[in-house]
């Protein structure tokens, strides 16, 4: 008799937070994934996994955006758009677009870094979503899309010849696929370039971020003509817009497809779909359709063969015991040294900057992290230490609309502060300015499944939580999900002195769901 044991099953999404435009590779049995980061710095987060399901931070490839002057201000929706990750000639390569500046290339011996400085491969506006392909004979190509918001053109893909070292393009490009000529196509973008069995393959989404589908194109030449087939769409599943991502092959020979789903305020969460190849040579994804049409997303599935669950995940809580910021944190623009006084020993010291715009959406020194894709609580303490009058510090949930709760230093002492704002220049206070007995306050942001945020505060751990009579409908940012953050700012003209002491940050969510199914195992010989 065989030994009965259980096969681990994962639940989608595998990354339940804002990891937009994922791309991934497998190298020596380890998987690496990157995502777009837009204006957030450090950018280009790198994750790694042993099983394609459970991911942990491996670093960031971009420590600051190269256009330092431009990105000293908050540039919502700009910065790093959909990148591509490849491993070639013993190196990792990242190609990423900045729609206002061009296509950049970085490389590294290890995915964890250090990464080279970004090299501007192709200067220009409206160039997006690049992906390289190195052919068997050493020739190299680059495919990319176009952003109508920057150049007035979209819904088409272009291929260039490229030098093998990715230092320059060798031609002006050939338009290979025009979505306007394909029935029903809008917003063709996000191409990923592959080669298999003599065919050049371009995996590309179309139809828009929240409502699109995944198509694949194939040709015997990188310059076409290309045939097209839709391979993944929402169908009767609850997963809207399943598209744009990475085809990955395991060491065991299994094929898988990683893609995003847009969840509005939660951002673009990542799903993992089984994948294979039909007898006619075209791929299938997710739950295959009986008639050979597009598959639909699976909500759960057994782990890739030969793997099992690993208790890892991108961090959210932070005890501030390390000398630098943890990988979960980012600023809203290129940072300056004076924003952060010290980090370590259980506390973070933020130095309020005397450049306080009224609207927190335009404050570059908001320290943020992604909002979990499920109900959560975000808890920390803030203490004002020798700061000038008018200084405010608090916790914020930040999107195209935002809300904050915190502490304000006045001429007479300390009060509870609050505000809501949007894209305009002003914000409105929403909670009563309660006098506080001292410079320290404990704060909490609670989000439900809506998501709606409720704020709470107390002076000390022995006090009951107090909840102001208001809550806030969370909204997404510009091409990103909402963020949880901490800020410290002083009015213009005030002296730049003092610190805001940030205590440990605790982020709590519902436990990760796992499922198992029974299997009869083959007996193992002793």
C-alpha positions, 0 to 999 in steps of 0.5 A, a space after each residue: 500500500 502507498 502512503 497517503 499524504 496531501 498535496 499543498 495547494 496555493 490560493 490566488 492571488 499569491 502576492 496579495 498587494 500592489 506588485 504591478 506589471 510582474 515579470 519573472 525568470 528562473 535561474 538554477 531553480 530559483 525564481 526572481 520577480 520584479 515589478 514596476 514602481 512608478 514614482 516610488 523610491 527605491 524602485 524596481 523591487 526584486 523578489 525571489 522564490 523557491 516555488 513560484 508561490 511564496 516570495 520574499 524581498 531580495 532587494 531593489 535594483 534602482 536606488 533612485 530615479 536617474 533624473 534626480 532634479 525632475 524626481 526631487 518632486 512627486 511625479 504621480 504616475 511617472 517613473 518606472 513603468 512595466 519592466 522586463 527581467 532576463 538572465 543572459 550571458 551570466 547576468 541579470 538584465 532589467 529593461 524599464 521604461 520611463 514614459 517621459 524620458 525613454 528606455 533604460 537598462 541595468 545589469 547585475 551578476 546577482 539579482 540581489 545586486 549590486 545593479 549597474 547605474 541605469 543606461 539610457 538605451 533609447 531616449 524619447 517620450 511615450 516609449 513603454 514596456 520594453 523587453 529584449 530577446 537574445 537569439 541563438 546566434 547572438 543577435 538581439 532584439 527589443 520590443 516595446 509599446 507606446 503611451 498615448 498620454 505622452 505621444 498620442 499613439 498606442 495599441 501597437 508594438 515595435 521591434 528593433 535590432 539591438 547590440 548584444 551588449 544592450 548598449 544601443 539600438 541598431 535601427 529605427 524600429 519596425 511596427 510589427 503589430 497594430 491593434 487597430 487592425 485586430 477586431 476588438 483590440 484596444 491598448 495593446 501593450 506590455 509585450 514579453 519576447 520569447 522563442 520556442 521551437 523556431 517560433 518567435 513569441 510575443 505575449 501581450 495584454 490588451 483591453 485595458 488594465 482593469 478589463 483586459 485579456 492576455 493574447 499571444 502572437 507568433 511568427 517565424 521572424 521577429 519582424 512578423 507577420 504575426 498570428 494571434 490567439 487569446 489565451 486567458 480572459 475573465 470568463 465566468 471567474 471573479 478575476 477581472 482583467 487577468 493579463 500582463 506577466 511572465 511565462 516561466 518554466 520550472 527545472 522539472 519542465 512545467 510551464 506557468 504564467 504569472 499575471 496581475 489583476 487590478 483591484 483598485 485601491 489594493 493595486 495590482 495583485 499577482 496570480 499564478 496560472 498553470 500553463 501548457 501547450 496544445 497539439 496545435 502549438 499554441 499555449 493554454 493558461 489557467 483552466 483550459 476551455 473545452 472549445 480551445 478558446 481562452 482559458 479562465 483563471 484558477 482560484 487555487 491549484 497544487 503547487 508546482 511539482 517538486 515544491 512545497 510551501 515556504 513560510 516567507 513573504 514580503 515584510 510589512 511590520 518593522 521593529 527598526 532594529 536594522 541600521 537602514 530602512 527595511 525593503 518594505 519602505 519607499 519615499 514618494 520621490 528621490 530622497 535626501 539624506 536629511 529626511 532620515 536622521 537614524 534608523 535602528 535600536 527599535 526606533 526610526 528618527 524622521 527629521 521634519 522638513 520645512 517645506 510643508 505643502 498643505 497637500 500631503 500628495 505633494 510631500 516627497 518625504 512621506 514614507 510609505 508601504 503598499 496596502 495589504 490586499 485584505 483587511 489589516 491594521 497598521 499601528 505605530 507610535 510617534 513622538 515629537 522631539 524638540 520640533 518647532 511650532 506648527 510641526 505635524 506628524 502622523 499616519 496617512 492612507 495615501 491615494 488620489 485622495 488621502 486621510 491622516 491622523 496625528 499630532 501637531 505641535 502648537 505654541 501652547 503644547 500638543 493637539 490631535 491633528 487630522 485632514 483629508 485631501 485630494 488633488 487640489 491644493 487644500 485639505 480639510 480637518 475632520 477630527 476635533 483638535 483634542 489637546 494632548 498631555 504630551 508629545 507622544 501618541 499611538 496611532 492606528 489605521 484599520 482597513 476593512 474589505 471595502 476597503 474603508 479606513 478607520 483611524 484610532 488613537 490613544 496616548 499610551 498602551 494602557 488607554 483605550 483606543 479612541 476612534 474619531 467619528 469619521 472613516 474614509 473610503 480608500 482610493 487608488 493612486 495614479 497607476 498604483 494602489 493606495 499606500 500606508 504611510 508616515 510623515 513629518 513636516 514643518 511649516 515653511 519658514 520654520 527652523 529645521 530642528 528636532 526629530 519625530 521618533 517613530 516606534 515599531 510598526 506593526 502590520 497585521 492581516 488575516 492569516 494566509 489561507 492554504 489548502 491541501 488535497 489527498 494523494 496516494 504517494 508511491 512508496 519510497 524504497 529504503 
